[in-house]
Amino acid sequence: MPKIVLTVPETNESVTRPVVFSVTRQLLELTGLSTDTNILYPGDLEKAKQPGSELTQTAGINTMPFTNRIFVEVDENFETDRILSTAIYRPENLFVFRDDRIETSIKPVYSSADITINFKYRAVDKTSAMRWRDDIRTRVSMMEGMRVELHTLPYHYLIPPEFLVILKELHRMRESIAGYDEAYEQYFQNNLTKNASVFTTLAGTQGAWGVSEKQIRVVGYFDFEGVPEQGSKEDDGDTWTISFAYKFKYDKPIACIMMYPLMIHNQLVSSKFRPSLPVDDPDKHSRDFSLSASNFAAFESGRNLPNQMPGVSIPSFDEFIPSSVPFSTMRVFTALTNIDTSNPRFLLSLKDLGKDNIIHPAILKFMVGEVPYMFKFGLSIFLINIYRGIYIVNDILDIDTDLKITSKIDLPLRQYYHIRLSLITDLTLLSKEALIRLRNNGEALNIILNYLDPSLNGKGLLPNIMVGDYVSKSDLNAAIDEMNKATMSQGNWQITNFNTVQTMFISAHKEKDYASDYR
């Protein structure tokens, strides 16, 4: 599933400035200043708006060189302690666009921002400045919240325009096969948050989709003890200037993340909108380490990249991560399937997985005898499952002796499916008959054991193959005991076995009538 993260454009104008102006206006009212006091916020460009350049319902008030005004400078810093915990891929924030029918969504990414607003209040004369300062002293004495205040911060942020281009393509694919007869404009707005609208310039041009939000109960406080400093005279007139700082913290939208599947209504997404290469696996490269670096490299197994899990993804760029997998299984491959409309029940053949993914002939020969058992856990060392989306679907698969996997029902073209072939890693969970069949196929057994635990070969514990491709029970039990003795690692996949009298595992699944999806 492609996941694209793009930064939000123009956050200074759409987020920072509205937030600063909102806090400033609330502080004017809180400190007893007129809300008509002129606010000058030049920003990084050191340019303030010209009088009369705003769209307001009331006429602007003329300002003179020495009238009351507030000069604002802003220091914005992101909280370093929360950078690594910023929710990007995690399901933390609310969606602004969501189409569950094709599993497509857009949601914002927030970063905690520390804001310090440096105010410079210029009064018309010293008397007015001291009166305002005394008013603050009085309010502090009355405990009217002068030290701590709760703010409401309105702002908006723009949806990256690249996401809208992708959405149009996904909608086209959605409607071209088994569509819903829904125009793009209707589709977009039906799945869009009600807080979204089109934002334009003052001239009504350059329209862009954005989302309006309000953060409430944001805590702010004055950065002075008791009252501001006395200040000083400024300029040639009688004006008097007092400076103080005000601080608060809020979650600033800095980016948006878009997620969508590789397959839309039985069509693979164009290479322009998906990766064409698999995630690079450092373990596939020749690397040299110093002594200390080689020790630290053992901890790199926590990188959790999809293609560093055991097994193969088909196609190689498919980063499929299911919601759950059967306990004590290790992936051999997961394959994204395309449904043939002339034969809608055929999914794939284990003998034809592409020229880059060929199963060993000894394994294929062994699989033919495992055909009746590969869909039930524990009846075979192989387990085959089908996933609709990211959720497992049971009891709809079949397989013949030619190792062609088919569905028992016609699969709808509006969904996408993965086939997962896995190995049961704890061989003590296999039935007696499954173990006997393993021992009767020694070459296949050794290939499987070497895949599950590559250290067995170096320890001389791979079973000896006798005449007739047979393996003794004692040799197999010795290999099983060694694998279950400690933690088994393969790449970044770890399974821990404990020496207990009895172990029980509970696999929870959300109840759903899957059959209703095919009616």
C-alpha positions in Angstrom: 0.0 0.0 0.0 1.7 3.3 -1.1 2.0 5.8 1.7 2.9 9.4 0.6 3.8 12.2 3.0 4.0 15.7 1.6 4.4 18.9 3.6 1.5 21.4 3.8 2.2 24.5 1.6 2.1 28.0 3.0 1.8 27.1 6.7 3.2 30.5 7.7 0.3 32.4 6.1 -2.5 29.9 6.7 -1.5 28.6 10.2 1.1 30.7 12.0 -0.2 34.2 11.3 -3.9 33.4 12.1 -2.8 31.7 15.3 -0.6 34.7 16.3 -3.3 37.3 15.5 -5.9 35.3 17.4 -3.8 35.1 20.5 -2.8 38.8 20.2 -6.5 39.9 20.0 -7.4 37.8 23.0 -4.5 39.4 24.9 -5.7 42.9 24.0 -9.0 42.1 25.6 -7.5 40.4 28.5 -5.1 43.2 29.4 -7.7 46.0 28.9 -6.5 47.4 25.7 -8.9 48.4 22.9 -9.4 45.7 20.4 -9.0 48.4 17.7 -5.3 48.8 18.7 -3.3 48.5 15.5 -1.3 45.2 15.3 1.9 45.2 13.3 3.2 41.7 12.5 5.9 42.1 9.7 6.9 38.5 9.9 10.0 37.1 8.2 9.7 39.4 5.2 9.5 42.4 7.5 6.5 43.8 5.7 3.2 44.7 7.3 -0.1 44.9 5.5 -1.1 48.2 4.1 -4.2 49.9 5.6 -7.4 49.1 3.6 -5.9 46.0 2.0 -8.1 43.6 4.0 -11.6 42.4 3.3 -13.4 43.6 6.5 -17.0 44.4 7.2 -16.1 47.7 8.9 -14.0 50.6 7.6 -10.4 50.8 8.8 -9.4 53.3 11.4 -6.8 55.9 10.4 -3.5 55.5 12.2 -1.1 58.3 13.0 2.7 58.1 13.6 2.3 58.1 17.4 -1.0 56.3 18.0 -1.2 53.1 20.2 0.0 50.0 18.4 1.4 46.6 19.1 4.5 45.3 17.4 4.7 41.5 17.2 7.7 39.3 16.6 7.4 35.5 16.8 9.9 32.8 17.7 8.7 29.3 16.6 10.5 26.2 17.7 9.4 22.5 17.5 9.6 20.4 20.6 12.6 18.1 20.1 11.4 15.6 22.7 8.3 14.8 20.6 9.9 14.7 17.2 10.5 10.9 17.2 7.0 10.3 18.6 5.2 12.4 15.9 2.3 10.3 14.6 2.8 9.9 10.8 1.9 6.3 9.9 0.2 5.5 13.1 -3.6 5.8 13.2 -3.6 8.9 15.5 -5.3 11.8 13.8 -8.7 12.2 12.2 -9.1 11.7 8.4 -9.9 14.7 6.2 -10.6 12.4 3.2 -11.7 8.8 3.5 -13.1 6.3 1.0 -13.4 2.9 2.8 -14.6 1.2 -0.4 -11.2 1.5 -2.0 -9.2 2.0 1.3 -8.0 5.5 0.3 -7.5 8.2 2.9 -5.8 11.5 3.6 -5.0 12.8 7.1 -2.9 15.5 8.6 0.4 15.2 10.5 0.9 17.5 13.5 4.1 18.6 15.3 4.2 20.2 18.7 5.3 23.8 18.3 6.6 26.1 21.1 5.6 29.7 20.3 7.0 32.8 21.9 5.3 36.1 21.0 7.5 39.1 21.7 5.2 42.1 22.2 6.2 45.7 22.1 3.3 47.9 23.2 3.7 51.5 22.2 1.4 53.9 24.0 0.8 57.5 23.0 2.4 58.7 26.2 4.0 57.5 29.5 0.8 58.1 31.4 -1.2 55.7 29.2 1.6 53.1 29.4 1.8 53.3 33.2 -2.0 53.1 33.5 -2.0 49.9 31.4 0.8 48.5 33.5 -1.0 49.3 36.7 -4.1 47.6 35.3 -2.2 44.4 34.8 -0.9 44.6 38.4 -4.5 45.0 39.6 -5.7 42.0 37.5 -2.9 39.8 38.8 -3.8 40.8 42.4 -7.4 39.8 41.6 -6.3 36.5 40.2 -8.1 37.0 37.0 -6.0 34.5 35.1 -3.3 36.9 34.0 -0.6 34.3 34.4 -2.3 31.5 32.6 -5.0 31.8 29.9 -6.9 29.3 27.7 -7.0 30.2 24.0 -9.0 29.1 21.0 -6.8 29.0 17.8 -8.5 29.1 14.4 -6.5 28.4 11.3 -6.6 26.4 8.0 -4.1 24.4 6.1 -4.1 23.4 2.4 -4.3 19.8 1.1 -1.2 19.2 -1.1 -2.3 19.5 -4.7 -0.4 16.3 -5.7 -2.9 14.4 -3.6 -5.8 15.7 -5.7 -4.1 14.6 -8.9 -3.8 11.0 -7.4 -7.4 11.1 -6.2 -8.6 11.9 -9.8 -6.7 8.9 -11.1 -8.0 6.6 -8.4 -11.5 7.7 -9.1 -11.1 7.1 -12.8 -10.0 3.5 -12.1 -12.8 3.1 -9.6 -15.4 4.0 -12.1 -13.9 2.2 -15.2 -14.5 -1.3 -13.8 -17.5 -2.2 -11.6 -18.0 1.5 -10.9 -20.5 3.3 -8.8 -21.6 5.9 -11.4 -20.4 8.8 -9.3 -18.9 11.9 -10.8 -15.6 13.0 -9.4 -16.8 16.3 -7.9 -19.6 14.4 -6.1 -17.3 11.6 -5.1 -14.7 14.0 -3.7 -17.1 16.0 -1.6 -19.0 12.9 -0.3 -15.8 11.6 1.2 -14.3 14.9 2.3 -14.5 16.3 5.8 -17.2 19.0 6.3 -14.5 21.4 7.5 -13.0 21.6 4.0 -13.6 24.3 1.5 -11.9 26.2 -1.4 -9.6 29.0 -0.4 -8.7 31.8 -2.8 -6.7 35.0 -3.0 -8.5 38.4 -2.3 -9.1 38.6 -6.0 -10.9 35.2 -6.0 -8.1 33.5 -8.0 -5.7 30.5 -7.3 -8.4 28.4 -5.6 -7.0 25.5 -3.5 -8.7 23.0 -1.2 -8.0 23.4 2.5 -9.3 22.4 5.9 -10.4 24.8 8.6 -9.7 23.8 12.2 -9.8 25.2 15.7 -7.7 24.1 18.6 -9.3 24.9 21.9 -8.1 25.2 25.5 -4.5 26.0 24.4 -2.6 27.1 27.5 -0.7 30.4 27.3 1.2 32.4 29.9 3.1 35.7 30.3 6.8 35.4 30.6 7.3 38.0 33.4 7.0 38.1 37.1 4.1 40.2 38.4 4.1 43.0 35.9 6.0 43.9 32.7 9.1 46.1 33.0 8.6 49.8 33.1 9.7 50.4 29.6 11.2 53.6 28.1 10.5 56.6 25.9 10.9 56.0 22.1 11.0 58.2 19.0 10.7 62.0 19.0 7.2 62.2 20.3 5.7 61.4 23.7 5.3 57.7 23.0 6.3 55.2 25.6 7.2 51.5 24.8 6.8 48.5 27.1 8.0 45.0 26.0 7.0 41.6 27.2 6.8 38.0 26.0 3.9 35.5 25.9 4.3 31.8 25.4 2.1 28.9 24.4 2.3 25.5 22.8 0.0 24.0 20.1 0.0 21.2 17.6 0.8 22.7 14.2 -0.2 20.8 11.0 3.0 20.4 9.0 2.2 17.7 6.5 -0.4 15.3 5.1 -0.2 11.6 4.5 -2.1 9.8 1.8 -2.6 6.0 1.7 -4.2 3.9 -1.0 -3.9 0.2 -2.3 -1.9 -1.0 -5.2 -5.0 -2.5 -6.8 -8.2 -0.5 -7.6 -11.1 -2.5 -8.9 -8.8 -5.2 -10.3 -6.4 -2.7 -11.9 -2.8 -2.2 -10.8 -2.1 1.5 -10.1 0.1 3.2 -12.6 3.9 3.2 -11.9 3.6 7.1 -11.7 1.7 6.6 -8.4 3.5 3.7 -6.8 7.1 2.5 -6.1 8.7 0.5 -8.9 11.5 -1.0 -6.8 11.3 -3.0 -3.5 12.5 -1.5 -0.2 16.2 -1.9 -0.1 17.4 -4.6 2.3 20.9 -3.9 3.7 21.3 -7.6 4.4 21.5 -8.3 0.7 24.6 -6.2 0.3 28.1 -7.2 1.2 29.1 -5.2 4.3 32.2 -5.0 6.5 32.1 -4.1 10.1 34.4 -3.1 12.9 34.2 -5.2 16.0 31.8 -2.8 17.8 29.7 -2.1 14.7 29.2 -5.9 14.1 27.8 -6.2 17.6 25.5 -3.3 17.2 24.3 -4.6 13.8 22.5 -7.4 15.6 20.1 -4.9 17.0 19.1 -3.6 13.5 16.5 -6.3 13.3 14.0 -3.8 14.8 13.9 -1.7 11.6 10.5 -3.4 10.8 10.6 -2.9 7.0 8.1 -5.0 5.2 10.5 -6.5 2.7 12.9 -7.4 5.5 10.4 -9.9 6.9 11.0 -13.5 5.8 9.7 -14.5 2.5 9.0 -12.8 -0.8 6.5 -10.1 -1.9 4.9 -10.6 -5.3 5.2 -8.1 -6.9 8.4 -7.0 -5.2 7.3 -3.5 -4.5 4.1 -4.6 -2.7 4.5 -3.6 0.9 1.6 -5.7 2.1 1.2 -5.9 5.8 -1.9 -7.9 6.9 -3.9 -7.0 10.0 -3.1 -10.5 11.5 -1.3 -13.7 10.6 -1.9 -17.2 11.9 0.2 -17.9 15.0 3.6 -19.5 14.7 3.8 -19.2 10.9 6.6 -17.7 8.7 5.9 -16.3 5.3 7.1 -18.0 2.2 5.4 -15.4 -0.1 2.5 -13.1 -0.3 1.1 -12.5 -3.8 -1.2 -9.7 -5.0 -3.7 -11.4 -7.3 -5.4 -10.1 -10.4 -8.8 -11.7 -11.2 -9.2 -13.0 -14.8 -12.7 -11.9 -15.8 -13.0 -14.9 -18.1 -12.1 -17.2 -15.2 -13.0 -15.3 -12.1 -12.3 -18.1 -9.7 -8.7 -18.7 -10.7 -6.1 -17.0 -8.4 -2.6 -18.3 -9.1 -0.5 -21.4 -9.7 2.3 -22.3 -7.3 4.2 -23.6 -10.3 4.1 -20.2 -12.1 5.0 -17.3 -9.7 7.1 -15.5 -12.2 10.7 -16.1 -13.4 12.1 -14.5 -10.3 10.1 -16.6 -7.9 10.5 -20.3 -8.5 9.7 -22.9 -5.8 12.3 -25.7 -5.6 11.2 -28.8 -7.5 11.5 -31.0 -4.4 9.1 -28.7 -2.5 6.6 -28.7 -5.4 6.7 -32.5 -5.5 6.1 -32.6 -1.7 3.2 -30.1 -2.0 1.3 -32.3 -4.4 0.8 -34.8 -1.5 -0.1 -31.9 0.9 -2.9 -30.6 -1.3 -5.8 -31.9 0.9 -4.3 -30.4 4.1 -2.8 -26.9 3.3 -5.9 -24.9 4.3 -6.2 -26.2 7.9 -3.7 -25.2 10.6 -1.6 -28.1 11.8 -2.6 -30.6 9.2 0.4 -29.7 7.0 3.6 -27.7 7.5 2.2 -25.5 4.7 -0.6 -23.1 5.3 -2.4 -21.1 2.6 -4.6 -18.1 3.4 -6.4 -15.5 1.4 -6.8 -11.9 2.5 -9.5 -9.5 1.3 -7.8 -6.1 1.7 -5.8 -6.6 4.9 -8.2 -9.0 6.6 -8.1 -12.8 6.4 -11.0 -14.7 4.8 -11.6 -18.3 5.6 -13.0 -21.3 3.8 -13.2 -20.0 0.3 -10.0 -21.5 -1.2 -9.4 -24.7 -3.1 -6.3 -26.2 -4.8 -5.8 -29.1 -7.2 -3.0 -31.5 -7.8 -1.6 -29.2 -10.4 -1.1 -26.7 -7.5 -3.6 -24.2 -9.0 -5.3 -22.2 -6.3 -8.9 -21.2 -7.0 -11.8 -19.6 -5.1 -15.0 -21.5 -4.4 -17.0 -18.4 -5.3 -16.8 -15.6 -7.8 -14.7 -12.9 -6.3 -16.0 -9.3 -6.7 -13.8 -7.0 -8.8 -14.2 -4.2 -6.4 -11.9 -5.8 -3.8 -8.3 -6.8 -4.0 -6.8 -10.0 -2.6 -3.5 -11.5 -1.4 -2.5 -15.1 -1.2 -0.2 -16.0 1.7 1.8 -19.2 1.7 3.5 -19.8 5.0 5.3 -22.5 7.0 4.4 -23.5 10.5 7.5 -22.8 12.6 6.7 -24.8 15.7 6.7 -28.4 14.3 5.3 -29.7 17.6 2.0 -28.2 16.5 1.7 -30.5 13.5 -0.4 -33.6 13.4 1.2 -37.0 13.6 0.3 -37.6 10.0 1.9 -34.3 8.9 5.2 -35.3 10.6 5.1 -38.7 8.9 4.7 -37.1 5.5 7.6 -34.8 6.3 9.9 -37.7 7.2 8.9 -39.5 3.9 10.2 -36.4 1.9 13.7 -35.9 3.3 15.0 -33.5 0.6 12.0 -31.2 1.0 12.2 -31.5 4.8 15.9 -30.4 4.9 15.1 -27.4 2.6 12.3 -26.4 4.9 14.3 -26.8 8.1 17.2 -24.8 6.7 14.8 -22.0 5.8 13.2 -22.0 9.3 16.6 -22.2 11.2 19.7 -21.7 9.1 21.9 -22.6 12.1 20.9 -26.3 12.0 23.2 -27.0 9.1 26.2 -25.5 11.0 25.4 -27.5 14.1 25.1 -30.8 12.1 21.5 -31.2 13.1 19.9 -31.4 9.6 18.4 -34.9 9.4 20.3 -37.6 7.5 18.4 -38.7 4.3 18.2 -42.4 4.0 17.3 -44.6 1.0 13.9 -43.7 -0.4 14.2 -40.1 0.7 13.3 -41.1 4.2 14.3 -39.4 7.5 14.3 -41.1 10.9 12.0 -40.0 13.7 15.0 -39.4 16.1 16.7 -37.1 13.6 13.6 -35.0 13.0 12.9 -34.8 16.8 16.5 -33.7 17.4 16.1 -30.8 14.9 12.7 -29.9 16.4 14.2 -29.8 19.9 17.0 -27.6 18.8 14.7 -25.1 17.1 12.4 -25.0 20.1 15.2 -24.6 22.6 15.5 -20.8 22.4 14.5 -17.9 20.3 14.4 -18.6 16.6 15.4 -15.6 14.4 15.0 -15.1 10.7 15.7 -11.6 9.6 13.7 -9.4 11.9 11.1 -12.1 12.7 11.4 -13.5 16.2 9.4 -16.3 17.8 10.0 -17.3 21.4 9.2 -20.8 22.7 8.9 -21.5 26.4 9.4 -24.8 28.2 6.0 -25.0 29.9 3.6 -27.8 30.6 0.9 -26.3 28.4 0.7 -23.2 26.3 -2.6 -21.6 25.0 -2.8 -18.9 22.4 -5.9 -16.9 21.6 -6.3 -15.3 18.2 -9.0 -12.6 18.2 -10.8 -11.6 15.0 -13.6 -9.1 14.5 -16.9 -10.9 13.7 -18.0 -10.3 10.1 -20.3 -12.0 7.8 -17.9 -12.4 4.9 -20.4 -14.3 2.8 -22.5 -11.2 2.6 -19.8 -9.4 0.6 -20.3 -11.9 -2.2 -24.1 -12.0 -2.4 
